[in-house]
Amino acid sequence: MPAPAPRFSLILCPYRRMATSLRLLPALLAVALVGCSAAALPDLKPPVPSAWRNAQASSVAAPAADLHDWWHAFHDPQLNALVDRALQGNLDLAQAAERVRAARLLNRHSHDDYLPKLNADTNDVINPDTTASYFIVGFDALWELPLFGVWQNSGRIAKGNLDAADADLHGARVSLVAEVARRWIELRSAQRQAQLLDDACQARREKLRLLKVREQLKLVSPDDVAAATADVARAEAALTGPQQAINANAQQLAVLLGQNEPDPQWLQPGGVQPELGHWQLTSVPADLLRTQPQIARAEADVLRAAGEAGISHADIYPHLGIGTSLQWSINIARNHRARTGEGIFSLGPVINVPLFDWGQRVARAHAKDHELRAAVLAYRQAVLQGVAEVETDLGDLHQLHLREAATKRAVQALDSRTVAVRKRKQLGLGSTLQVQDSLIEQRQAQAELVSARTARDLAYVALYKALGGAPLPKADQPTGAAADHDAAAPQPAMPSVQGTP
């Protein structure tokens, strides 16, 4: 293990040389003004297209789906109320808010390391010849000058941490709203599926009963009865799937709202499935840079990496400061009642020069430069990934809309067929068995329509999650704007050494 690098420190101590020390202050401040500026931030150049390639123009007049209340397009008051409750009671969102508050507090004190510090301490000193022992009480003050951009770069690191925490909070809000909408849609869809499958199962049981009567009359073979029996068993087995989905989604909704059990009304049958109305997308790809949490987090990582790179470069050069101390001593070995009554004062420059460290400081600076380049590349990758997700969701949403429309036409045709079969039965031209077959096919088509509608609704939810859609925060919640306001609060300033960022 190599020995620690030797360092050279200098302080001009005796107060009788104070005049000499004070004459050095203008020179130190001049050096600080020369070395305080920080390097410019890298140009991110996000690769954003000018328009969405898969966006479909609506043929009817439709309202715009706002990024801040996009779930209102379902026109479901219960969903709106669930979102509001989740924003108030979700524990993951509360955790993210606390992390933003913590980052905000640290951001307020990002420059405190380069402000004057005052310490009080005590010590006991024994002479080497053990002839006297002293109890020392004193004050020490040190002001390390923020040279070579450390003032701005320390601020960049703290601001990057704050922006990252704020992006995580926004991401938690986006994910929460999308998950509440998804769980509610799946819950209502499962309840509708259970109702349709139960109707189909009842029709299959009636069909089996009719076939057994015909078997007794030697009008059908036992094979037809056996096939109908198997169909009833499969229909009964299919009923368990929706029930599992109902229980799972209701329980997850409770977790999202911060409660230990679902509301009883969620499990009541007969709920209306949310149906997505007409809407139009008004956002452009450039809006992703403001709304998508992953991109905001990547940008915060760039700011933090730039600050760390600047600090590592500043560590290559000497650390300069101004130190002062005032101490009183009491001889507690020989004359414990006598005191000098006078303190010793010192003032002078403090210079810390790392002379030799096997190139570790330079290596750290180069490594931080590479990490900064990696952060810039990660930002560009996040933009590309965000655009790709939105384009994919737009394409999926369009295709699922076509599927829903085609399935709806099939349901309408089968509804007409069921009406015709029942009318023929009333006229004595058809049988009850034909009516049951028609009813089974109708319920199956309706269940397919429920699945198609659910898939389209979930694609809409995924689209606005990819866009970073979330409600505007309350006035008392920690957000980027609030955090920036706190960060801009008056702080002790040093105009002579702060320089221009």
LINKA-V845138 format. One record per pair of residues at least 12 apart in sequence whose ideal C-beta (glycine too) atoms are under 6 Angstrom apart, sorted by the first residue. I is the first residue (numbers start at 1). J is the second residue. D is the distance in whole Angstrom. If there is no record, write none. Layout:
I & J & D
I & J & D
This chain:
5 & 354 & 5
5 & 356 & 6
5 & 357 & 4
6 & 355 & 5
7 & 352 & 6
7 & 354 & 6
8 & 353 & 4
9 & 352 & 5
10 & 351 & 5
11 & 323 & 5
11 & 348 & 5
11 & 350 & 5
12 & 348 & 3
13 & 346 & 4
15 & 345 & 4
18 & 347 & 5
21 & 347 & 5
21 & 348 & 4
24 & 349 & 5
28 & 349 & 6
29 & 496 & 6
32 & 145 & 5
32 & 147 & 6
32 & 497 & 4
35 & 147 & 4
35 & 148 & 4
36 & 497 & 5
36 & 499 & 4
37 & 149 & 6
37 & 499 & 5
37 & 500 & 6
38 & 149 & 3
38 & 152 & 4
38 & 153 & 5
38 & 310 & 5
38 & 501 & 6
39 & 310 & 6
41 & 306 & 5
42 & 376 & 5
44 & 379 & 6
46 & 289 & 6
46 & 383 & 4
48 & 285 & 5
48 & 286 & 5
49 & 285 & 5
53 & 391 & 6
54 & 391 & 5
54 & 394 & 4
54 & 395 & 4
55 & 281 & 6
55 & 394 & 6
56 & 398 & 5
58 & 280 & 5
60 & 278 & 6
62 & 278 & 4
62 & 279 & 5
62 & 280 & 5
64 & 280 & 6
64 & 282 & 4
65 & 279 & 4
67 & 291 & 6
67 & 469 & 4
68 & 471 & 5
68 & 472 & 5
70 & 464 & 4
70 & 469 & 5
71 & 181 & 5
73 & 276 & 6
73 & 277 & 6
73 & 279 & 5
74 & 274 & 4
75 & 277 & 6
76 & 274 & 5
79 & 184 & 5
82 & 180 & 5
82 & 184 & 6
83 & 177 & 6
83 & 180 & 5
85 & 257 & 5
86 & 176 & 6
86 & 180 & 5
86 & 256 & 5
86 & 257 & 5
89 & 257 & 5
89 & 258 & 3
90 & 176 & 5
90 & 256 & 6
90 & 258 & 5
91 & 258 & 5
92 & 172 & 6
93 & 172 & 5
93 & 176 & 6
96 & 168 & 5
96 & 169 & 4
96 & 172 & 4
97 & 169 & 6
97 & 478 & 6
99 & 165 & 5
100 & 165 & 5
100 & 166 & 6
100 & 169 & 5
100 & 478 & 4
101 & 478 & 5
103 & 161 & 5
103 & 162 & 4
103 & 165 & 4
104 & 483 & 5
104 & 486 & 5
106 & 158 & 6
107 & 158 & 4
107 & 162 & 5
107 & 487 & 5
110 & 154 & 5
110 & 155 & 5
110 & 158 & 3
114 & 144 & 6
114 & 146 & 4
114 & 151 & 6
115 & 492 & 6
116 & 143 & 4
117 & 142 & 5
118 & 141 & 5
119 & 140 & 5
120 & 139 & 5
122 & 137 & 5
123 & 136 & 5
132 & 331 & 6
132 & 333 & 5
133 & 332 & 5
133 & 333 & 4
134 & 329 & 5
134 & 331 & 6
135 & 330 & 5
135 & 332 & 5
136 & 327 & 6
136 & 329 & 5
137 & 328 & 5
138 & 325 & 6
138 & 326 & 6
138 & 327 & 3
139 & 326 & 5
140 & 325 & 5
141 & 324 & 5
142 & 321 & 6
142 & 323 & 5
143 & 321 & 5
143 & 322 & 5
144 & 321 & 4
145 & 320 & 5
145 & 321 & 6
145 & 497 & 6
146 & 497 & 6
148 & 314 & 4
148 & 317 & 5
149 & 310 & 5
150 & 311 & 6
150 & 314 & 5
151 & 498 & 6
152 & 501 & 4
153 & 307 & 4
153 & 310 & 3
153 & 311 & 5
156 & 303 & 5
156 & 306 & 6
156 & 307 & 3
157 & 304 & 5
157 & 307 & 4
160 & 300 & 5
160 & 303 & 4
160 & 304 & 3
162 & 483 & 5
163 & 300 & 4
164 & 297 & 6
164 & 300 & 4
166 & 480 & 4
166 & 483 & 6
167 & 293 & 5
167 & 296 & 4
167 & 297 & 4
167 & 300 & 6
170 & 293 & 5
171 & 293 & 3
173 & 470 & 4
174 & 293 & 6
174 & 465 & 6
174 & 468 & 6
174 & 470 & 4
177 & 470 & 6
178 & 461 & 5
178 & 465 & 4
179 & 256 & 6
180 & 256 & 5
181 & 461 & 5
182 & 458 & 6
182 & 461 & 5
183 & 249 & 5
183 & 252 & 5
183 & 253 & 5
185 & 274 & 5
185 & 457 & 5
186 & 249 & 5
187 & 249 & 4
187 & 250 & 6
188 & 271 & 5
188 & 273 & 5
189 & 273 & 6
189 & 450 & 6
189 & 454 & 4
190 & 242 & 4
190 & 245 & 4
190 & 246 & 5
191 & 246 & 6
191 & 271 & 5
192 & 273 & 5
192 & 450 & 5
193 & 242 & 4
193 & 447 & 6
193 & 450 & 6
194 & 242 & 4
196 & 443 & 5
196 & 446 & 5
196 & 447 & 5
197 & 238 & 6
197 & 239 & 5
199 & 443 & 5
200 & 235 & 6
200 & 440 & 5
200 & 443 & 4
201 & 235 & 4
201 & 236 & 6
203 & 436 & 5
203 & 439 & 5
203 & 440 & 5
204 & 231 & 5
204 & 232 & 5
204 & 235 & 5
205 & 232 & 6
206 & 436 & 5
207 & 228 & 6
207 & 436 & 4
208 & 228 & 4
208 & 232 & 5
210 & 433 & 5
211 & 224 & 6
211 & 225 & 5
211 & 228 & 5
212 & 225 & 6
250 & 262 & 4
250 & 266 & 5
250 & 267 & 6
276 & 457 & 5
276 & 460 & 6
285 & 387 & 6
288 & 386 & 5
291 & 468 & 3
292 & 386 & 5
292 & 468 & 4
293 & 468 & 6
294 & 382 & 5
295 & 382 & 5
295 & 383 & 6
295 & 386 & 6
298 & 378 & 5
298 & 379 & 4
298 & 382 & 4
299 & 379 & 6
301 & 375 & 5
302 & 375 & 5
302 & 376 & 6
302 & 379 & 5
305 & 371 & 5
305 & 372 & 4
305 & 375 & 4
306 & 372 & 6
308 & 368 & 5
309 & 368 & 4
309 & 369 & 6
309 & 372 & 5
312 & 364 & 5
312 & 365 & 4
312 & 368 & 4
313 & 365 & 5
315 & 361 & 5
316 & 361 & 5
318 & 351 & 6
318 & 353 & 5
319 & 352 & 4
320 & 351 & 6
321 & 350 & 4
323 & 350 & 4
324 & 347 & 4
325 & 346 & 5
326 & 343 & 5
326 & 345 & 5
327 & 344 & 5
328 & 343 & 5
389 & 466 & 4
390 & 466 & 5
393 & 462 & 5
393 & 463 & 4
393 & 466 & 5
396 & 459 & 5
397 & 459 & 4
397 & 463 & 6
400 & 455 & 5
400 & 456 & 4
400 & 459 & 5
401 & 456 & 6
403 & 452 & 5
404 & 452 & 4
404 & 453 & 6
404 & 456 & 5
407 & 448 & 5
407 & 449 & 5
407 & 452 & 4
408 & 449 & 6
410 & 445 & 5
411 & 445 & 5
411 & 446 & 6
411 & 449 & 5
414 & 441 & 6
414 & 442 & 5
414 & 445 & 5
417 & 438 & 6
418 & 438 & 5
418 & 442 & 5
421 & 434 & 6
421 & 435 & 5
421 & 438 & 4
422 & 435 & 6
